[in-house]
């Protein structure tokens, strides 16, 4: 890829502008403005943040970046085998009021969408490594967006949105009782740029299932409980959480200490 200096240098050679005499002053100013306008799109392409594979980061990640907190580093080894975790997994719908610790929250978020490779690959497979999913968590302390890069949380709201989410989820008690409700949303356009609009929803839904199962199994390994919820009013969930227009909510996953 040619660098900005190279492109600008090539353009200068083509135009060959020089200020040879005072009578050329006005022509020089017009030409200089033309050069600046022509170079602006190139500069913007280089300055805009890109994700894995070169896709441009979502506008949300650029806008919602004012209040961020670093999460504790996730554990890469545990005491419970995969086989035991699989055999113990059950849907848990009743929770105690005990909140999740920062370490537990960190581990669950990482299990669903954490980065596990210097190249940016994550815990859940993604078609074309385009990563259309966005992961959120709703707690008594506020509403947060998970940022895999740097393993951080963006605080989007100070409010406890669980009561409103409970109503949007057809008043399922688990959504109200759980100390944390994880929300998986998808941006189909990220996958459509490679696989087309017809196939992209399928691939995004498959990926959401991978991420959700990761989170559910991690909950078992932490002696926590969780349940996947798909019965909710999409439009109401979107409204309650003030999700960006392009994001579609796919999963609610209440999680906590079993009662």
RODRENSE-94775 format. One record per residue (C-alpha): residue in one letter; x, y, z. Coordinates in Angstrom, 1 decimal, always signed. Layout:
# residues N
<residuo->A, x->X, y->Y, z->Z>
...
This chain:
# residues 259
<residuo->X, x->+0.0, y->+0.0, z->+0.0>
<residuo->X, x->+1.3, y->+3.4, z->-1.0>
<residuo->X, x->+1.9, y->+5.8, z->+1.9>
<residuo->X, x->+0.3, y->+9.2, z->+2.3>
<residuo->X, x->+3.7, y->+11.0, z->+1.6>
<residuo->X, x->+4.1, y->+8.9, z->-1.5>
<residuo->X, x->+0.6, y->+9.8, z->-2.8>
<residuo->X, x->+1.0, y->+13.4, z->-2.0>
<residuo->X, x->+4.5, y->+13.4, z->-3.5>
<residuo->X, x->+3.2, y->+11.8, z->-6.8>
<residuo->X, x->+0.4, y->+14.3, z->-7.0>
<residuo->X, x->+2.8, y->+17.2, z->-6.5>
<residuo->X, x->+5.0, y->+15.9, z->-9.3>
<residuo->X, x->+2.0, y->+15.6, z->-11.6>
<residuo->X, x->+0.7, y->+19.1, z->-11.0>
<residuo->X, x->+4.2, y->+20.7, z->-10.7>
<residuo->X, x->+3.1, y->+23.8, z->-8.9>
<residuo->X, x->+5.6, y->+26.6, z->-8.4>
<residuo->X, x->+5.2, y->+30.2, z->-7.3>
<residuo->X, x->+7.1, y->+31.7, z->-10.2>
<residuo->X, x->+5.8, y->+35.3, z->-10.1>
<residuo->X, x->+3.5, y->+37.5, z->-8.1>
<residuo->X, x->+1.0, y->+37.4, z->-10.9>
<residuo->X, x->+0.5, y->+33.6, z->-10.3>
<residuo->X, x->-0.6, y->+34.2, z->-6.7>
<residuo->X, x->-4.3, y->+33.6, z->-7.3>
<residuo->X, x->-3.8, y->+30.5, z->-9.4>
<residuo->X, x->-1.4, y->+29.1, z->-6.7>
<residuo->X, x->-4.0, y->+29.5, z->-4.0>
<residuo->X, x->-6.7, y->+27.8, z->-6.0>
<residuo->X, x->-4.4, y->+24.9, z->-6.9>
<residuo->X, x->-3.3, y->+24.5, z->-3.3>
<residuo->X, x->-6.9, y->+24.2, z->-2.2>
<residuo->X, x->-7.5, y->+21.6, z->-4.8>
<residuo->X, x->-4.6, y->+19.5, z->-3.6>
<residuo->X, x->-5.8, y->+19.7, z->+0.0>
<residuo->X, x->-9.3, y->+18.6, z->-1.0>
<residuo->X, x->-8.0, y->+15.8, z->-3.1>
<residuo->X, x->-5.7, y->+14.5, z->-0.3>
<residuo->X, x->-8.4, y->+14.6, z->+2.4>
<residuo->X, x->-10.2, y->+11.3, z->+1.6>
<residuo->X, x->-6.8, y->+9.5, z->+1.6>
<residuo->X, x->-6.0, y->+11.0, z->+5.0>
<residuo->X, x->-9.3, y->+9.9, z->+6.4>
<residuo->X, x->-8.9, y->+6.3, z->+5.3>
<residuo->X, x->-5.6, y->+6.1, z->+7.0>
<residuo->X, x->-6.8, y->+7.9, z->+10.2>
<residuo->X, x->-10.0, y->+5.9, z->+10.7>
<residuo->X, x->-9.6, y->+3.0, z->+13.1>
<residuo->X, x->-9.7, y->-0.5, z->+11.6>
<residuo->X, x->-10.5, y->-3.9, z->+13.0>
<residuo->X, x->-9.3, y->-7.3, z->+12.2>
<residuo->X, x->-9.0, y->-7.9, z->+8.5>
<residuo->X, x->-9.0, y->-4.1, z->+7.8>
<residuo->X, x->-12.7, y->-3.5, z->+8.4>
<residuo->X, x->-13.5, y->+0.0, z->+9.8>
<residuo->X, x->-14.4, y->+0.0, z->+13.5>
<residuo->X, x->-18.1, y->+0.7, z->+14.3>
<residuo->X, x->-19.1, y->+4.3, z->+14.9>
<residuo->X, x->-20.3, y->+3.3, z->+18.4>
<residuo->X, x->-16.7, y->+2.4, z->+19.4>
<residuo->X, x->-15.6, y->+5.8, z->+18.4>
<residuo->X, x->-18.4, y->+7.7, z->+20.1>
<residuo->X, x->-18.8, y->+5.7, z->+23.3>
<residuo->X, x->-15.3, y->+6.0, z->+24.6>
<residuo->X, x->-15.6, y->+8.6, z->+27.5>
<residuo->X, x->-15.9, y->+6.3, z->+30.5>
<residuo->X, x->-13.8, y->+3.1, z->+30.3>
<residuo->X, x->-12.5, y->+0.8, z->+33.0>
<residuo->X, x->-9.9, y->-2.0, z->+32.7>
<residuo->X, x->-10.9, y->-5.4, z->+33.7>
<residuo->X, x->-8.8, y->-7.9, z->+35.7>
<residuo->X, x->-6.8, y->-10.2, z->+33.5>
<residuo->X, x->-8.8, y->-13.4, z->+32.7>
<residuo->X, x->-7.5, y->-16.8, z->+33.9>
<residuo->X, x->-6.2, y->-19.1, z->+31.1>
<residuo->X, x->-6.4, y->-22.3, z->+33.2>
<residuo->X, x->-8.9, y->-23.7, z->+35.6>
<residuo->X, x->-9.7, y->-26.6, z->+37.9>
<residuo->X, x->-12.8, y->-27.9, z->+36.1>
<residuo->X, x->-12.3, y->-30.1, z->+33.0>
<residuo->X, x->-14.2, y->-29.4, z->+29.8>
<residuo->X, x->-15.9, y->-32.8, z->+30.2>
<residuo->X, x->-17.1, y->-32.0, z->+33.7>
<residuo->X, x->-18.2, y->-28.6, z->+32.6>
<residuo->X, x->-20.3, y->-30.0, z->+29.8>
<residuo->X, x->-21.9, y->-32.6, z->+32.0>
<residuo->X, x->-22.8, y->-30.1, z->+34.7>
<residuo->X, x->-24.3, y->-27.4, z->+32.4>
<residuo->X, x->-27.9, y->-26.7, z->+33.1>
<residuo->X, x->-30.1, y->-23.6, z->+32.6>
<residuo->X, x->-30.4, y->-21.7, z->+35.9>
<residuo->X, x->-33.2, y->-19.3, z->+36.3>
<residuo->X, x->-33.2, y->-18.5, z->+40.0>
<residuo->X, x->-30.4, y->-16.4, z->+41.5>
<residuo->X, x->-29.3, y->-15.0, z->+44.8>
<residuo->X, x->-28.8, y->-11.3, z->+45.3>
<residuo->X, x->-25.0, y->-11.8, z->+45.6>
<residuo->X, x->-23.3, y->-9.6, z->+42.9>
<residuo->X, x->-20.6, y->-11.0, z->+40.6>
<residuo->X, x->-17.1, y->-10.0, z->+41.5>
<residuo->X, x->-15.0, y->-8.1, z->+39.0>
<residuo->X, x->-12.9, y->-11.2, z->+38.3>
<residuo->X, x->-16.1, y->-13.3, z->+37.6>
<residuo->X, x->-17.4, y->-10.6, z->+35.3>
<residuo->X, x->-14.1, y->-10.3, z->+33.5>
<residuo->X, x->-13.9, y->-14.1, z->+33.0>
<residuo->X, x->-17.4, y->-14.4, z->+31.6>
<residuo->X, x->-16.9, y->-11.5, z->+29.1>
<residuo->X, x->-13.6, y->-12.9, z->+28.0>
<residuo->X, x->-15.1, y->-16.4, z->+27.5>
<residuo->X, x->-17.7, y->-14.9, z->+25.2>
<residuo->X, x->-15.6, y->-12.5, z->+23.1>
<residuo->X, x->-12.1, y->-12.2, z->+24.5>
<residuo->X, x->-9.0, y->-11.9, z->+22.3>
<residuo->X, x->-6.8, y->-15.0, z->+22.5>
<residuo->X, x->-4.2, y->-14.3, z->+19.8>
<residuo->X, x->-1.9, y->-11.4, z->+18.7>
<residuo->X, x->-3.7, y->-11.4, z->+15.4>
<residuo->X, x->-6.9, y->-10.5, z->+17.1>
<residuo->X, x->-8.7, y->-13.9, z->+16.9>
<residuo->X, x->-11.2, y->-14.5, z->+19.7>
<residuo->X, x->-12.6, y->-17.2, z->+21.9>
<residuo->X, x->-15.5, y->-17.8, z->+19.5>
<residuo->X, x->-15.1, y->-18.5, z->+15.8>
<residuo->X, x->-16.2, y->-15.9, z->+13.3>
<residuo->X, x->-16.9, y->-16.2, z->+9.6>
<residuo->X, x->-14.0, y->-14.4, z->+7.9>
<residuo->X, x->-12.8, y->-13.1, z->+11.3>
<residuo->X, x->-15.2, y->-10.2, z->+10.8>
<residuo->X, x->-16.6, y->-10.3, z->+14.3>
<residuo->X, x->-20.1, y->-8.9, z->+13.9>
<residuo->X, x->-21.1, y->-9.3, z->+17.6>
<residuo->X, x->-21.3, y->-6.6, z->+20.2>
<residuo->X, x->-21.4, y->-7.7, z->+23.9>
<residuo->X, x->-23.0, y->-5.8, z->+26.7>
<residuo->X, x->-23.8, y->-6.4, z->+30.4>
<residuo->X, x->-26.5, y->-4.9, z->+32.5>
<residuo->X, x->-26.0, y->-4.7, z->+36.3>
<residuo->X, x->-27.3, y->-2.8, z->+39.3>
<residuo->X, x->-24.3, y->-0.5, z->+38.8>
<residuo->X, x->-25.0, y->+0.4, z->+35.3>
<residuo->X, x->-25.0, y->-0.6, z->+31.6>
<residuo->X, x->-21.6, y->-1.5, z->+30.0>
<residuo->X, x->-20.2, y->-2.3, z->+26.6>
<residuo->X, x->-17.4, y->-4.9, z->+26.4>
<residuo->X, x->-14.3, y->-3.8, z->+24.4>
<residuo->X, x->-12.2, y->-6.9, z->+23.5>
<residuo->X, x->-9.2, y->-4.8, z->+22.5>
<residuo->X, x->-7.6, y->-4.2, z->+25.8>
<residuo->X, x->-10.2, y->-6.2, z->+27.7>
<residuo->X, x->-12.1, y->-3.1, z->+28.9>
<residuo->X, x->-15.6, y->-2.0, z->+29.7>
<residuo->X, x->-17.2, y->+1.2, z->+28.5>
<residuo->X, x->-19.8, y->+2.5, z->+30.9>
<residuo->X, x->-22.8, y->+3.7, z->+28.9>
<residuo->X, x->-25.3, y->+4.4, z->+31.7>
<residuo->X, x->-25.4, y->+4.7, z->+35.5>
<residuo->X, x->-28.9, y->+3.3, z->+35.6>
<residuo->X, x->-30.0, y->-0.2, z->+36.5>
<residuo->X, x->-31.8, y->-1.2, z->+33.3>
<residuo->X, x->-32.8, y->-4.6, z->+34.5>
<residuo->X, x->-36.4, y->-3.7, z->+35.4>
<residuo->X, x->-37.0, y->-2.2, z->+32.0>
<residuo->X, x->-35.2, y->-5.2, z->+30.4>
<residuo->X, x->-37.4, y->-7.5, z->+32.4>
<residuo->X, x->-40.5, y->-5.9, z->+30.9>
<residuo->X, x->-39.0, y->-6.1, z->+27.4>
<residuo->X, x->-38.3, y->-9.8, z->+28.0>
<residuo->X, x->-41.9, y->-10.7, z->+28.7>
<residuo->X, x->-41.4, y->-10.4, z->+32.4>
<residuo->X, x->-39.1, y->-13.4, z->+32.8>
<residuo->X, x->-38.0, y->-13.3, z->+36.4>
<residuo->X, x->-34.5, y->-14.4, z->+35.7>
<residuo->X, x->-33.8, y->-11.2, z->+33.9>
<residuo->X, x->-34.9, y->-9.2, z->+36.9>
<residuo->X, x->-33.2, y->-11.3, z->+39.6>
<residuo->X, x->-29.8, y->-12.0, z->+38.0>
<residuo->X, x->-27.0, y->-9.7, z->+39.2>
<residuo->X, x->-25.8, y->-9.5, z->+35.6>
<residuo->X, x->-27.6, y->-9.8, z->+32.3>
<residuo->X, x->-25.4, y->-10.2, z->+29.3>
<residuo->X, x->-26.7, y->-9.0, z->+25.9>
<residuo->X, x->-25.3, y->-10.2, z->+22.6>
<residuo->X, x->-26.2, y->-8.1, z->+19.6>
<residuo->X, x->-25.0, y->-8.3, z->+15.9>
<residuo->X, x->-24.2, y->-6.0, z->+13.1>
<residuo->X, x->-25.0, y->-8.0, z->+10.0>
<residuo->X, x->-23.3, y->-5.5, z->+7.6>
<residuo->X, x->-19.9, y->-6.4, z->+9.0>
<residuo->X, x->-20.4, y->-10.0, z->+7.7>
<residuo->X, x->-22.3, y->-8.9, z->+4.6>
<residuo->X, x->-19.3, y->-7.0, z->+3.2>
<residuo->X, x->-17.7, y->-10.4, z->+2.4>
<residuo->X, x->-20.5, y->-12.9, z->+2.4>
<residuo->X, x->-23.5, y->-10.9, z->+1.1>
<residuo->X, x->-26.7, y->-9.8, z->+2.8>
<residuo->X, x->-28.5, y->-13.2, z->+2.3>
<residuo->X, x->-25.9, y->-15.3, z->+4.2>
<residuo->X, x->-24.7, y->-12.8, z->+6.8>
<residuo->X, x->-27.6, y->-13.2, z->+9.3>
<residuo->X, x->-27.0, y->-17.0, z->+9.4>
<residuo->X, x->-23.3, y->-16.6, z->+10.1>
<residuo->X, x->-23.9, y->-13.9, z->+12.7>
<residuo->X, x->-26.5, y->-16.1, z->+14.4>
<residuo->X, x->-24.1, y->-19.1, z->+14.4>
<residuo->X, x->-21.4, y->-16.9, z->+16.0>
<residuo->X, x->-23.8, y->-15.7, z->+18.6>
<residuo->X, x->-24.5, y->-19.3, z->+19.6>
<residuo->X, x->-20.8, y->-20.0, z->+19.8>
<residuo->X, x->-20.2, y->-17.0, z->+22.1>
<residuo->X, x->-23.3, y->-17.8, z->+24.2>
<residuo->X, x->-22.2, y->-21.4, z->+24.8>
<residuo->X, x->-18.7, y->-20.2, z->+25.8>
<residuo->X, x->-20.3, y->-17.9, z->+28.4>
<residuo->X, x->-22.6, y->-20.6, z->+29.7>
<residuo->X, x->-19.8, y->-23.1, z->+30.1>
<residuo->X, x->-17.5, y->-20.5, z->+31.8>
<residuo->X, x->-20.3, y->-19.9, z->+34.3>
<residuo->X, x->-20.4, y->-23.6, z->+35.2>
<residuo->X, x->-16.6, y->-23.6, z->+35.6>
<residuo->X, x->-17.0, y->-20.6, z->+38.0>
<residuo->X, x->-19.8, y->-22.4, z->+40.0>
<residuo->X, x->-22.2, y->-19.8, z->+38.7>
<residuo->X, x->-25.5, y->-20.3, z->+36.8>
<residuo->X, x->-26.8, y->-18.8, z->+33.6>
<residuo->X, x->-29.7, y->-19.2, z->+31.2>
<residuo->X, x->-30.0, y->-18.2, z->+27.5>
<residuo->X, x->-33.1, y->-16.1, z->+26.8>
<residuo->X, x->-34.5, y->-15.6, z->+23.3>
<residuo->X, x->-38.1, y->-14.6, z->+24.2>
<residuo->X, x->-38.1, y->-10.8, z->+24.2>
<residuo->X, x->-39.5, y->-7.9, z->+22.2>
<residuo->X, x->-36.6, y->-6.9, z->+19.9>
<residuo->X, x->-37.7, y->-3.4, z->+19.4>
<residuo->X, x->-38.2, y->-2.8, z->+23.2>
<residuo->X, x->-34.8, y->-4.3, z->+24.1>
<residuo->X, x->-33.3, y->-2.1, z->+21.4>
<residuo->X, x->-35.0, y->+1.0, z->+22.9>
<residuo->X, x->-34.3, y->+0.2, z->+26.6>
<residuo->X, x->-30.6, y->-0.2, z->+25.8>
<residuo->X, x->-30.4, y->+2.6, z->+23.3>
<residuo->X, x->-28.5, y->+0.4, z->+20.9>
<residuo->X, x->-27.1, y->+1.8, z->+17.7>
<residuo->X, x->-29.5, y->+1.5, z->+14.7>
<residuo->X, x->-27.4, y->-1.2, z->+13.0>
<residuo->X, x->-27.3, y->-3.5, z->+15.9>
<residuo->X, x->-29.8, y->-6.4, z->+16.4>
<residuo->X, x->-30.3, y->-7.9, z->+19.9>
<residuo->X, x->-30.0, y->-11.7, z->+19.6>
<residuo->X, x->-29.5, y->-13.0, z->+23.2>
<residuo->X, x->-30.1, y->-12.1, z->+26.8>
<residuo->X, x->-28.1, y->-14.2, z->+29.2>
<residuo->X, x->-28.9, y->-13.7, z->+32.9>
<residuo->X, x->-26.1, y->-15.0, z->+35.1>
<residuo->X, x->-25.2, y->-15.1, z->+38.8>
<residuo->X, x->-25.0, y->-17.3, z->+41.9>
<residuo->X, x->-27.7, y->-20.0, z->+41.9>
<residuo->X, x->-30.2, y->-19.8, z->+44.6>
